[in-house]
Amino acid sequence: MEYFLTVVEEASFTRAAETLHVTQSALSHQIKALERSVGGALLERMPRGVRLTPMGRAFRPHAELAVRSAAQARRAARAAAGVEGGELHIAAVHSVAVGILPDVFARWRAAHPGVLLHLHEYATTEALEEEVERGTADLAVGPAPLDWPGAVVTVGEEEIVLVVPFDDRFAGRTTVTLPELADRPWVRCAMEPVIEGERFLDWACGRAGFRPYTAVFTEHTSTAVRMAAAGVGVCTAPSHIVGGAVGEGCVVLTPDPPWRRALTVFARVPPTGAAEAFVDLLRLTWPGRAPTAPPTSPARPADICGTPAPALG
C-alpha cells in the first residue's frame, strides 16, 4: 500500500522507485501483486505517468488510513517501551499551540531529547478528533470532545478573557460585565464555537440583552488579540495566549461572571510510555492545572457560562 501511494503521489513509477530506494521492477512487481489481491487494476499506465482507475480512487483513502495506522502502531509500540526514543505526533488547537505548548515542548526536549515531537495545528476540536481517528496524531490537546470513544484526560482549566487596548475606558479595571460592553465593536474569530445554534459571543451577549456589533472577523485568535490591542474592538481569547505570545500592548479584563472550561488530552487508546509521560508533563505545566486524574471515559466539555462549549481556537 505504501508503494501504491508513493506511485500515486509521484505520478511516476520511476520517481516512486527512486523515492522508495527500490528498483523499478521490484516496485512494479509489488503493485501487480496488490492489484491481483484486490481483483483489478488500481493504476492506469499512461505514456507520461500514471493515473488512478475507478478502483484505485476507491482504494486510495483506505490505503492511506492503513499506512497511517501502521505507522501509528509502530510509534505506539516504541513509546510503550519507554521514553528514550521514537516520536510523538501531537495535534492541538491554534491557541494551545501558541500559548501553552512552547514551554511544554522545551521542558520535554530537556528531559527526553531522544523523542522527536511533531506538532499539527488545527482550528477546532472536531478537526482534532478527525486527525486522531485517521491516525495522523497520537494525542490531541484541546477542549473536551463530545461522544469520544477513546481515552480522555483532563489536564487543566482554560479561562476566557476580554482584551482591550491600554487607552480603553475600562483599562483601569480588572473585571467587566457584558452589558457594559453593549455599545462596543468586537473583533471575532472564525474559530469561535457554536452554542445552541449560535456563535458563542452572539449567544453570551444575547443572554446579556444585546446583539454584539462585529467590526472584524479574523482567522486566528492570536490575530484577534493583536487587533484588539490596536483598538479595533474588544475580543475574547484564552488567557494563556494573551499573557504569553501575543499579548503585549493590551489590557486583560475578566468577564463577570467568569468564563472557564476544561482542557483535555484525548487519544484512541489510553496513553502509555512516551505518550503518558507527555500527558503528565502537560498536566504539571498547564496554568491553572486540574488535579491529577486517570484517563476517563468520554464526557461533555466543561461549561462556559454554564453551557457546554466547543473549541475557541
Buried (B, 14 or more C-beta within 10 A) or exposed (E): BBBBBBBBEBBBBEBBBBBBEBEBEEBBEBBEEBBEEBEEBBBEEEEEBBEBBEBBEEBBEEBBBBBBEEBBEEBBEBBBEBBEEBBBBBBBBBBBBBBBBEBBBEBBEEEBEEBEBEBBBBBBBBBBBBBBBBBBBBBBBBBBBBEBEBBBBBBBBBBBBBBBBEEBEBEEBEBBEBEBBBEBBBBBBBBBBEBEEEBBBBBBBBEBEEEBEBBBEBEBBBBBBBBBBEEBBBBBBBBBBBBBBBBEEBBBBBBEEEBBBBBBBBBBEBBBBBBBBBBBBBBEBBBEBBEEEEBBEBBEBBEBBEEBBBBBB
